[in-house]
Amino acid sequence: MARRFTIVGLGEVLWDMLPAGKQLGGAPTNFAYISTILGNRGVVASRVGDDELGRKAAKRLKRLGVNTSYLQQDAEHPTGTVGVQLDPSGQPRFTIHENVAWDFLNWTQSWTKLANDAHAVCFGTLAQRSPQSHGTIEKFLRATRGIRVFDVNLRQHFYSAEILQTAISLATIIKMNHDELPVIVKLLRFTRRKSETSAKRLLDFGPKLVCITRGSRGSLLLTKTAIHEHPGFSVRVRDTIGAGDAFTAGLVHEYLRGSSLEKMNDIANRIASWVASRAGGTPIVKGGELRRTLGRVDGSPTVASQTKFVAAKHPLPHLRN
């Protein structure tokens, strides 16, 4: 029987208010859901308001199979919402409302236990915009023995050099998109160089793996000993909301199982392509759809993926078995 890992999405639960209606979202939420459908114990550690949207979020997460035991309820602040507009290519533009429930994450005894039990936790910059949630997230990261996955997700003005430096130094894996890398390079005052060289610099902060997603051009994975490029898959895009979060979930799913860079990159691109072909970041799986997706995607790489070894090949390190 395949091992089932406890994988935590730590940060924001919110509703994306799309032109066609609201969709449950937030990068950690999308990540936890995809981790769940891949066969893991997906957990959301977040906070919602004591309101209708908060109750609907909890109900929806339970229906999706995500563990909500660590979803806090806030009597003073509303459930988070985000205004979303899609451009003609399906790319979202966000307006993220402030002073919402997930800006006030509390460090509790139950979260201490969750941090201890987690095999992996994924976090980003957005939920760290408030001092309280920033402090709680950092406590969780320092308490856990699992791998710490920093999915950067730069949004509006809700990030800083200080938050990035701390997050990168605590991370086992860093994932960003190709538009975020130049911003990180500027904030951390790196010498401007090509993306591969800049990504390698991030490994000097302590992470074991850096990932750069390139939209329709696939992705790049780097460790200190190897580099792997995947060209991505060609699919008909419905919208790109949650595709990056799905990529991260696929990557972590394979990382925990000791997979090669090639397999991690392949599975991550497959699951991201499937989500991009559906509406929203938490699409329902129908029948054997997911199995078919992980076996093949409608479309294929335009060129073969490649692994380049910088030195002798070593297995990727894991923090717990």
N, C-alpha and C positions, 0 to 999 in steps of 0.2 A: 504494500500500500504506500502511495506517495506521501511524503512528509508534508504536514500542514504547518506553516510558519505563522507566527503572530506578527502582523505588519500594521503599523500605526500611521494614520494620516493626522498630523498635529498642526492645528491652526484654524483656518476659517471654514465654517459652514455657512452658506449663503444661498440666496435665490438669484439666479441670472434672469433679469426681466427682459426677455427677448421680444422682438416685435410680434412673434406668433404666440407668445404666452410665457409664463415663468417656467424655468428649469432649475432643479436643484443642482448646486455647483459649489465652487471653491476648490482650489487645486488639491488640498489634502483629502477632501471628500471624494473627488473623482478618483484620486489615487487609491484610496481605501476600497472603493467599489470595484475597480478593475482588479486589485489584488484579491478581492473576494471571489470574483468569477473565475480567476485563474486557479482557484482551489486553496487559497490561504484563509486564515482567520483575519479578515480585514476589520480594523477598528478605527473609529473616528474619535479623536480627543479634541473637543471643541466646546463651544458655548452658544446657546440660542436664547432668544427671549421667551418670557412667559406670555406668549401671544399665539395667534392662530398660525402664523408662518413657522414659528418654532415647533409647534405641535405637528404641523404638516411635514416639516423636515424630519423629525424623529420617526414619524410613521412611515415616510417614504424610505428612509434608510433601513428600517427594519424589514420592509417589504423587499428591499434589494438584497437582504441578507447580511448587511453590515452591522457589526456589533455597536450598539449605542449606549452601553453601560457607562461609558466615560464622557457622555454628552451632558455638559452642565446646563443648568437653567438659570437665567438672569431675570429677576423681577423688576429691574430698573431700566434696562437697556433693550432695545428691540432686536429681533433677529436681523442679521445682515442681508442687505439687498444690493444689487449692482445693476445699473442701467447698461444695456448692451445694444449696440448698433452693429450690423454686419455690413461690410463693404461688398462690392460685386463678386469678389473672389472668396467670400465666406470668412474673411478675417474679422475678428471682433474688435470693437473699440469700447472700452469699459469706462463707466463713471461709478466709482466705488464710494458708497456712503460711509461716513465716519460716526464714531461714538455708538457703535453697535455692540451686541453681546460678546462677540469674539475678540473685541478689544480689551476684555476684562477677564481673561483666562485666570483661573485660580489654581495654585499648586495645592493638591489635596493628598490625603493618605492613599486614596484609591489610585491616583495618578502615579504616586511613588511605586506602588505595586506594578502598575502597567509598564512603567519604565523598566522595571527589573525583569518583567516577563517578555518584553518585546524583543523579537529577533531583528527587526528593522523599524526605523521611524523616519518618516519623510516630513520635511519642514521647508518653509520658504521665507521670503522677506516680508510679505504683506502683513501677516498676523503679528509681526514684530514692530509695527508702526507705533503702538502705544507702549509706554514704559512697563505697565503691568504685564501685558502678554509677552513682551520681550523677555522680562525676567523669568516668567513661568516657563517659557520655551527653553531658555538657557538652562534652567534647573533640570528639566526633563532630559535634555541632551547630555548633561554631565552625570545624570543618575543612571542612564541606560548602559547596558553591556552589549546591546545590539548595534548593528551598523547604522550610521547616521547619514541620511541622504538629503543633501541640500539641493532642492530644486528651486533655482533662484527666483524665477517669476517676478521680474521687476514690473511694478505697476505704478503709473502716475508718478508722484513724488515720494512714495512711501518706502524709501530706502536711503541708506547712507553708507559711506566708506566704513564707519565703525561697525555697523551691523554686518556688512559683507565680510570684513576681516575676521570677526569673531565666528561667524557661521562657517566660513571656509576652514578655519583652524580646527573646528570641532567635527567637521564632516569626514566621513569615510569615502563618500561618493559626491561629486558635484555635477549637476546637470544644468545646462543653460541652452538658450537658442542662439543662433548666429548674430542676432541683433543685440543681445545682451552682452556678449563678450567685449565689444569695444567700450561699452559703458563701464564694465568692471575694470578693464585695462586702464581707463582714464581715472576712475576713482581710486584705484590702488597705485596709481602713478607708475605703471609699467612703461618701459620703452615701447613705443608702437612698433609691432612686428606682425608677421603673418599669424593667423589664428592658431595654427598648430604650435608655434613657438610660445605664444601667450598662454595657451592652455597648459603647456608643460610647466610654465612658471607657477601655476596654481598648485601643482603637485609638491612644490617646495614648502607649502604651508602645512602639509601633512596628509591630505587625501590620498587614497590609493587608486582612484579612478576618476577621470574627468570625461564628461560627455558633452558634445556640442551637437544639437539638432539643427538641421539645415532646411527645414520645410520639405518641399518636394525633391530636394537634392539629397535626402537621406541624413546620415549622421556620422560622427567621428568619435571613437572611443580611444582614450589614451591612458596608459599606465607608464611607470618609469621604464618598463622593459618592452613594451609593445604598443603598436598603433593599429587600429582596425577601422576601415572606412566601409560604409554601406551606402549604396546609391538610392535607397528608398524604393517604394513601390508606387506604381501609377494607379490611382483610384479616382472615382468621381466624387469630389468633395461636396458634402452637404453643408457642413460648417466645421471649423477647426477647433471649436471649444472643447477642451478636455483631451485633445489629441496628444499634447505634450505630457500631460499627467498620465495618460495611458502608456506612453513610451516609458516613462519612469517606472511605472508599475511592472511592465514587462521586463525591463532591465533588472530591477531588484529581484523579481521572481526567479530569474535565471542566475543572478549573482549568488543568491542564498543557496543554490543547488550546485555551485561550483562549476558552472558552465564556462566555456571558452568565450573570449571576446566576440568571436564570430557568431556564436549561437545567441549570446546576449543581444547583440546588435540586430540580428535577424528577427528574433521574437519581438523585441521592442518595436521595430518598424512595422511588423505585421499587425500588432494590436493597435498601434497608433493609426495605421491606415484604416482599420476597421472602424474605429471611433470617428475618424474624419468623414467617413462615408455615411454616418448617422447623425441625427440631430442631438445636440447637447453632449455633455460629458459623462452621462450615466445611462447610455442606451440599454434597453432590455435585450437580453440574448434570447434568440428564438431557435428552438430545436437544436440541431447539431451545428449551428452557425459558427460558434466559437472554435469548435474542433476543426472545422473546415478552414477557418481563418488562420489558425496556427499551423495548419498543414500547407496551405497555399493562400495567396491573395489574388483577387481579380486584377491581374496585371503582374508584371514581373520586373526585377531589376533591369535597368537598361545596360548596365555593365556588371561584371562580377565584383562581389565584395572582395576586399583585400586586407590581409594582415601583414604588417611589417614589424619584425622583431628588432628592437633596439639593442638588446643584449640577450643572454640566455633566457629561455622561457621559464617563468616561475608561475605556480598557481596563485590565483588571487587570494589574498588573506581574508579570513573571516574572524569575527570577534567572538563568536560562540557557535557551537555545534548543534 
